[in-house]
Amino acid sequence: MPHVHVEYQGAEAVVDIVAGALIDGELPPAKLKLVLAWVEIHRDELLADWSLASRGEPIFRIEPLR
């Protein structure tokens, strides 16, 4: 399942890229909202990187959350 790992001030979470939903862990609610919006905006890029990574190929840099 395509997902991203997120860390924020000691909190950790795993977010499903396709569903744009929290799978595991926790983040402060405001930060989780930002992460979910970032995943939605960058979904196509994240899925392309997931595909590359799953084949052992280098991934492309995605604009970080600011």
C-alpha positions in Angstrom: 0.0 0.0 0.0 1.5 3.3 -1.0 2.2 5.4 2.1 4.4 8.1 3.6 5.9 8.3 7.0 5.6 11.6 8.8 7.5 12.9 11.9 6.8 16.1 13.8 8.3 17.0 17.1 8.5 13.4 18.3 5.1 12.3 16.9 5.1 9.8 14.1 2.3 8.9 11.6 1.8 6.8 8.5 -0.5 8.3 5.8 -2.1 6.3 2.9 -1.2 8.2 -0.3 -4.2 6.9 -2.3 -6.9 7.5 0.3 -5.2 10.5 1.9 -5.9 9.1 5.3 -4.1 8.3 8.5 -3.1 4.7 8.7 -1.1 4.6 11.9 0.3 6.8 14.6 -0.8 10.4 15.4 0.0 14.0 14.8 -1.4 17.2 16.3 -4.7 17.7 14.5 -3.6 20.9 12.8 -0.4 19.3 11.5 -2.3 16.2 10.3 -4.7 18.5 8.4 -1.7 20.1 6.7 -0.1 16.7 5.9 -3.3 15.4 4.4 -3.6 18.5 2.2 0.0 18.1 1.1 -0.6 14.5 0.2 -3.6 15.5 -1.9 -1.7 18.2 -3.7 1.3 15.9 -4.5 -0.6 12.6 -4.9 0.5 12.0 -8.5 4.2 12.8 -7.6 4.0 10.6 -4.5 2.6 7.7 -6.4 5.2 8.0 -9.1 8.0 8.1 -6.5 6.4 5.0 -4.8 6.5 3.2 -8.1 10.2 4.1 -8.6 11.1 3.2 -5.0 9.4 -0.2 -5.2 11.5 -1.0 -8.2 14.7 0.1 -6.4 15.1 3.2 -8.6 16.0 6.7 -7.4 13.0 8.9 -6.5 12.4 12.5 -7.4 12.4 15.3 -4.8 8.9 16.6 -3.9 8.4 20.1 -2.6 8.3 19.8 1.2 5.5 20.8 3.5 6.1 24.4 4.6 
